[in-house]
């Protein structure tokens, strides 16, 4: 129950921060150029900082084993999402099947996952979340790009997976650097460590600001009018994490890792759903509806998922 209350409170705080971003865009305090720059700052500076900060803990055999377990659970969660997405979302007579599958498989583990993990489990939660982010990056830039490219307008253009973008991913680079620091117990000067911590502390407000501005650029009411979108949101926000929860009941590992993994699985659709839809000539408007409703419904779907989690796992 305590975890559910913490998550519920954190979600309310996050949505208040989202409203700040929404309002700032509506009164023209932030424009599209400004938010692109802020997003780049978040992706290339803030997110790597909070990931690196989570690896500055004292290395123990238990933490190392837990990290490996977190990797295994992340892969398991993605496999569940793959199976459910391809089982419940059919291609036949559904031009948006690709977008729906992508939204179901790939949760917003960076912008939403890290703040929630940090609120519930602190640096330990962020530490375990890095495994989910790392696996997510690999799948997003391989499978994710592949399925989005299949629906592009130019069917004759040869597909080339941008693997260099995977290798240059800020999250992946910071993960590898942090892992080296953690494994070899490399000391970081206190001044530098505090600087990294201060930058990482910007993650939640800045990430929610970006989400708020993104939502402000969409027709929110239209998202609520599409019944198909509700189906996708129900699958991604509720069904996937509940299946992961049921499986977790039979996995005898550290309770915090299981709870953290379920929290990340219950996050809404990733913003990359919109970005890839635009980049690879899919229906970006529909992708925006899915992202919008999935994000807004989190305030309703996340608390019961965490409540069931704490009831069954604690």
ZAPAFI-696118 format. One line per field, with one value per residue (C-alpha): residue in three letters; residue number from 1; z, y, x. Coordinates in pm, 1 decimal. Example, Ala and Ser with C-alpha at 12.3 -4.5 7.8 and 13.67 -1.06 7.14 Angstrom:
% ZAPAFI-696118
res = (ala ser)
n = (1 2)
pz = (780.0 714.0)
py = (-450.0 -106.0)
px = (1230.0 1367.0)
***
This chain:
% ZAPAFI-696118
res = (unk unk unk unk unk unk unk unk unk unk unk unk unk unk unk unk unk unk unk unk unk unk unk unk unk unk unk unk unk unk unk unk unk unk unk unk unk unk unk unk unk unk unk unk unk unk unk unk unk unk unk unk unk unk unk unk unk unk unk unk unk unk unk unk unk unk unk unk unk unk unk unk unk unk unk unk unk unk unk unk unk unk unk unk unk unk unk unk unk unk unk unk unk unk unk unk unk unk unk unk unk unk unk unk unk unk unk unk unk unk unk unk unk unk unk unk unk unk unk unk unk unk unk unk unk unk unk unk unk unk unk unk unk unk unk unk unk unk unk unk unk unk unk unk unk unk unk unk unk unk unk unk unk unk unk unk unk unk unk unk unk unk unk unk unk unk unk unk unk unk unk unk unk unk unk unk unk unk unk unk unk unk unk unk unk unk unk unk unk unk unk unk unk unk unk unk unk unk unk unk unk unk unk unk unk unk unk unk unk unk unk unk unk unk unk unk unk unk unk unk unk unk unk unk unk unk unk unk unk unk unk unk unk unk unk unk unk unk unk unk unk unk unk unk unk unk unk unk unk unk unk unk unk unk unk unk unk unk unk unk unk unk unk unk unk unk unk unk unk unk unk unk unk unk unk unk unk unk unk unk unk unk unk unk unk unk unk unk unk unk unk unk unk unk unk unk unk unk unk unk unk unk unk unk unk unk unk unk unk unk unk unk unk unk)
n = (1 2 3 4 5 6 7 8 9 10 11 12 13 14 15 16 17 18 19 20 21 22 23 24 25 26 27 28 29 30 31 32 33 34 35 36 37 38 39 40 41 42 43 44 45 46 47 48 49 50 51 52 53 54 55 56 57 58 59 60 61 62 63 64 65 66 67 68 69 70 71 72 73 74 75 76 77 78 79 80 81 82 83 84 85 86 87 88 89 90 91 92 93 94 95 96 97 98 99 100 101 102 103 104 105 106 107 108 109 110 111 112 113 114 115 116 117 118 119 120 121 122 123 124 125 126 127 128 129 130 131 132 133 134 135 136 137 138 139 140 141 142 143 144 145 146 147 148 149 150 151 152 153 154 155 156 157 158 159 160 161 162 163 164 165 166 167 168 169 170 171 172 173 174 175 176 177 178 179 180 181 182 183 184 185 186 187 188 189 190 191 192 193 194 195 196 197 198 199 200 201 202 203 204 205 206 207 208 209 210 211 212 213 214 215 216 217 218 219 220 221 222 223 224 225 226 227 228 229 230 231 232 233 234 235 236 237 238 239 240 241 242 243 244 245 246 247 248 249 250 251 252 253 254 255 256 257 258 259 260 261 262 263 264 265 266 267 268 269 270 271 272 273 274 275 276 277 278 279 280 281 282 283 284 285 286 287 288 289 290 291 292 293 294 295 296 297 298 299 300 301 302 303 304 305 306 307 308 309 310 311 312 313 314)
pz = (0.0 82.1 -267.8 -423.2 -220.0 -315.7 -684.2 -670.9 -511.9 -760.2 -1056.5 -931.7 -897.5 -1245.4 -1397.1 -1225.3 -1383.4 -1718.0 -1682.1 -1630.3 -1964.0 -2127.2 -1995.5 -2088.1 -2449.6 -2465.3 -2348.0 -2596.3 -2329.1 -2503.5 -2876.9 -3093.8 -3138.7 -2766.1 -2670.3 -2925.5 -2759.1 -2413.1 -2533.1 -2668.5 -2334.5 -2156.4 -2385.1 -2415.4 -2075.8 -1803.6 -1871.7 -1902.5 -1578.9 -1375.7 -1519.6 -1442.0 -1093.2 -1018.3 -1081.6 -823.8 -548.2 -367.2 -564.3 -395.6 -527.9 -440.0 -648.7 -943.3 -931.4 -898.7 -1208.3 -1406.9 -1276.9 -1382.0 -1734.4 -1739.7 -1614.2 -1870.0 -2152.8 -2010.1 -1999.3 -2359.1 -2470.9 -2297.9 -2473.8 -2810.7 -2769.1 -2657.9 -2922.8 -3210.9 -3070.6 -3007.3 -3279.8 -3626.9 -3956.1 -4159.4 -4238.9 -3983.5 -4139.0 -3794.0 -3667.0 -3672.0 -3455.6 -3212.6 -3174.9 -3126.0 -2859.1 -2673.0 -2682.1 -2598.9 -2273.1 -2180.4 -1956.5 -1965.4 -1928.5 -1703.4 -1578.6 -1423.4 -1216.3 -1087.6 -1009.6 -830.1 -625.8 -513.6 -472.6 -501.2 -667.0 -646.4 -865.0 -1125.6 -1114.6 -1205.2 -1458.5 -1658.9 -1752.7 -1892.1 -2079.9 -2224.1 -2350.3 -2472.6 -2676.4 -2844.3 -2934.7 -3035.2 -3280.8 -3433.1 -3415.5 -3360.4 -3659.0 -3871.9 -3822.4 -3865.6 -4191.1 -4336.6 -4348.7 -4507.9 -4827.0 -5045.2 -5050.0 -5297.8 -5088.1 -4932.8 -4555.8 -4356.5 -3981.9 -3820.7 -3589.0 -3548.8 -3372.4 -3126.9 -3059.8 -3019.0 -2792.6 -2495.3 -2257.7 -2380.1 -2364.8 -2012.0 -1910.1 -2035.7 -1869.1 -1546.2 -1557.5 -1588.4 -1295.1 -1091.3 -1177.0 -1122.6 -829.3 -1004.3 -759.3 -878.2 -719.4 -482.6 -676.0 -1002.1 -832.5 -683.8 -1021.4 -1187.3 -909.9 -952.4 -1328.0 -1278.4 -1032.8 -1325.8 -1491.5 -1352.6 -1397.4 -1740.0 -1867.0 -1755.1 -1910.6 -2243.5 -2215.0 -2131.6 -2431.1 -2654.3 -2533.0 -2583.4 -2953.1 -2992.0 -3010.7 -2673.5 -2718.0 -3040.9 -2853.3 -2615.7 -2904.3 -3062.6 -2927.5 -3095.1 -2893.9 -2568.7 -2664.5 -2723.1 -2394.5 -2200.0 -2339.1 -2281.4 -1948.8 -1782.4 -1950.9 -2006.2 -1649.6 -1498.0 -1699.1 -1592.8 -1232.8 -1251.5 -1389.7 -1123.7 -847.2 -943.0 -966.0 -632.4 -656.3 -480.9 -426.9 -519.8 -862.2 -937.5 -826.6 -1024.3 -1337.2 -1310.8 -1261.8 -1583.5 -1767.0 -1661.6 -1806.9 -2099.6 -2464.7 -2550.8 -2724.6 -2985.7 -3114.3 -3257.6 -3362.2 -3555.5 -3707.0 -3851.9 -3956.8 -4136.5 -4292.7 -4078.2 -3941.8 -3698.5 -3602.0 -3487.3 -3305.8 -3124.1 -3011.6 -2873.1 -2692.2 -2555.0 -2417.3 -2287.4 -2098.3 -1956.3 -1852.1 -1648.1 -1355.6 -1354.6 -1460.2 -1266.4 -903.5 -928.5 -1099.3 -814.5 -555.7 -695.1 -711.4 -345.2 -243.8 -429.4 -389.7 -43.4)
py = (0.0 236.2 197.3 264.3 585.2 701.3 630.8 795.7 1107.6 1113.0 1081.8 1378.7 1583.0 1477.9 1578.2 1916.7 1960.9 1848.1 2117.5 2378.2 2277.3 2269.4 2617.1 2760.8 2653.0 2784.3 3132.1 3119.2 3124.5 2820.3 2754.4 2453.1 2562.9 2613.0 2276.3 2101.0 2255.5 2161.2 1804.9 1778.5 1904.5 1640.7 1357.0 1445.6 1599.0 1533.7 1168.4 1055.1 1243.6 1067.7 729.0 790.2 912.0 587.3 391.7 583.7 355.0 135.2 -185.2 -501.2 -850.0 -817.9 -501.1 -655.2 -968.3 -752.9 -556.5 -878.6 -988.3 -650.2 -714.3 -1053.2 -909.9 -629.1 -880.3 -1088.5 -781.1 -692.2 -1050.6 -1036.4 -706.9 -850.7 -1154.4 -955.3 -685.6 -931.3 -1150.8 -875.9 -624.0 -764.2 -623.0 -712.7 -406.8 -205.1 59.7 168.2 -176.3 -79.7 228.0 35.4 -245.3 1.2 192.9 -129.1 -270.1 42.3 225.3 572.2 429.7 741.9 1043.3 871.1 560.8 724.1 981.5 711.1 468.4 743.5 839.2 482.3 332.2 624.4 572.2 195.8 227.0 434.7 183.0 -102.5 112.6 157.9 -211.2 -155.7 154.4 -25.2 -320.4 -77.3 116.3 -200.6 -313.8 35.7 98.8 -248.3 -402.6 -67.3 100.9 -210.4 -231.1 144.8 142.6 -129.6 117.9 404.2 565.0 462.7 84.3 39.9 213.6 -32.0 -43.0 32.1 -1.4 299.0 89.3 379.9 568.4 279.6 288.2 667.2 664.7 896.4 655.6 359.7 552.6 678.7 326.3 182.2 459.5 416.4 39.5 81.5 325.2 80.3 -237.8 -92.4 129.7 433.6 726.4 1043.8 1375.2 1509.1 1833.7 1649.1 1402.0 1680.6 1853.8 1533.3 1489.9 1846.2 1798.6 1463.7 1625.8 1828.6 1511.9 1497.6 1865.2 1898.7 1565.0 1653.6 1997.8 1833.0 1599.3 1895.2 2096.3 1789.9 1744.2 2114.7 2071.7 1798.8 1789.5 1623.4 1594.7 1397.8 1137.8 1074.0 1019.7 722.3 383.6 207.7 419.9 309.2 -52.2 21.1 212.2 -65.9 -316.7 -105.2 57.8 -229.5 -569.4 -584.1 -485.2 -715.6 -1011.1 -919.6 -902.7 -1250.3 -1393.9 -1209.4 -1388.2 -1704.5 -1544.7 -1569.1 -1259.5 -924.9 -766.5 -416.0 -529.6 -691.3 -384.3 -152.3 -365.8 -359.8 18.9 63.1 -185.3 19.2 344.0 499.4 477.5 629.1 965.5 779.0 648.9 995.7 1064.1 737.2 771.5 1108.7 997.7 681.7 823.7 655.4 827.1 1073.2 1217.2 876.6 813.7 1144.8 1037.4 711.8 888.7 1157.8 925.0 676.1 952.2 1111.3 778.5 691.7 884.5 632.2 311.7 326.8 334.4 13.5 -168.5 -70.8 -152.1 -504.1 -530.7 -445.6 -675.7 -974.7 -922.8 -770.6)
px = (0.0 287.1 435.0 93.1 54.4 403.8 339.9 -2.8 143.3 430.7 194.3 -8.1 312.5 421.4 89.1 104.5 447.9 303.3 35.9 310.3 463.9 120.4 37.8 379.3 329.3 -26.5 79.3 368.7 637.9 789.8 770.3 853.6 1214.3 1259.6 1115.5 1336.1 1639.5 1512.0 1444.3 1798.9 1932.9 1723.3 1834.0 2201.8 2283.1 2024.8 1933.4 2297.6 2373.2 2103.4 2201.4 2568.9 2476.5 2293.4 2614.8 2818.7 2693.2 2942.1 2986.3 2866.2 2814.0 2444.8 2399.5 2583.7 2368.6 2056.0 2156.2 2189.5 1849.3 1706.4 1836.7 1668.3 1338.8 1353.4 1398.1 1112.8 886.0 963.3 897.3 557.5 483.5 593.1 367.3 63.5 106.6 129.7 -147.4 -404.0 -315.8 -373.2 -244.1 -551.0 -764.9 -570.7 -343.6 -227.0 -126.9 241.7 185.8 -34.3 218.9 503.5 307.7 225.5 578.3 778.9 693.3 813.4 1085.3 1303.6 1077.5 820.7 1001.6 1306.1 1110.0 873.2 1155.8 1347.0 1038.8 969.8 1316.9 1557.9 1896.5 1846.0 1535.3 1717.9 2004.4 1767.1 1581.8 1902.4 1877.7 1527.9 1643.3 1945.4 1738.3 1472.2 1728.0 1850.1 1497.7 1377.1 1659.4 1637.6 1290.4 1114.6 1275.6 1227.1 849.0 803.1 1000.8 778.9 489.7 680.0 550.5 844.3 808.9 1093.9 1355.2 1595.9 1572.3 1884.2 1864.8 2039.6 2253.7 2496.6 2218.2 2191.5 2565.8 2558.6 2252.8 2323.8 2149.7 2356.5 2684.7 2613.7 2513.1 2843.7 3046.4 2851.8 2897.6 3274.9 3275.5 3066.3 3257.6 3604.7 3503.6 3650.9 3644.5 3471.2 3575.1 3309.8 3274.7 3211.2 2976.4 2763.8 2752.5 2627.3 2369.5 2242.3 2204.7 2031.1 1788.1 1651.3 1522.3 1168.3 1067.6 1228.9 1093.8 741.6 777.8 860.9 561.2 335.2 449.6 407.8 50.6 -18.9 56.9 -205.0 -583.0 -642.0 -1019.0 -978.3 -770.4 -1060.9 -1302.0 -1124.6 -1236.1 -942.0 -700.4 -864.8 -796.9 -428.2 -400.7 -574.0 -325.0 -13.4 -103.0 -289.0 -270.0 108.2 208.8 -53.5 78.4 432.9 306.8 151.1 474.3 677.0 488.2 677.2 1023.2 1209.9 1429.6 1472.3 1130.4 1245.9 1368.7 1032.9 836.4 1062.9 1025.6 645.3 643.8 842.3 618.4 313.6 448.3 257.0 356.9 693.4 720.8 926.7 591.5 526.0 884.4 919.8 571.2 671.9 1018.4 905.1 585.8 323.5 12.3 172.0 -166.2 -288.3 41.1 -8.7 -357.6 -218.8 65.8 -167.2 -434.5 -179.1 4.1 -310.4 -463.2 -152.8 -296.4 -584.9 -407.4 -79.0 -209.2 -418.3 -130.5 104.0 -163.7 -201.9 176.4 222.9 -63.2 79.6 453.8 496.2)
***
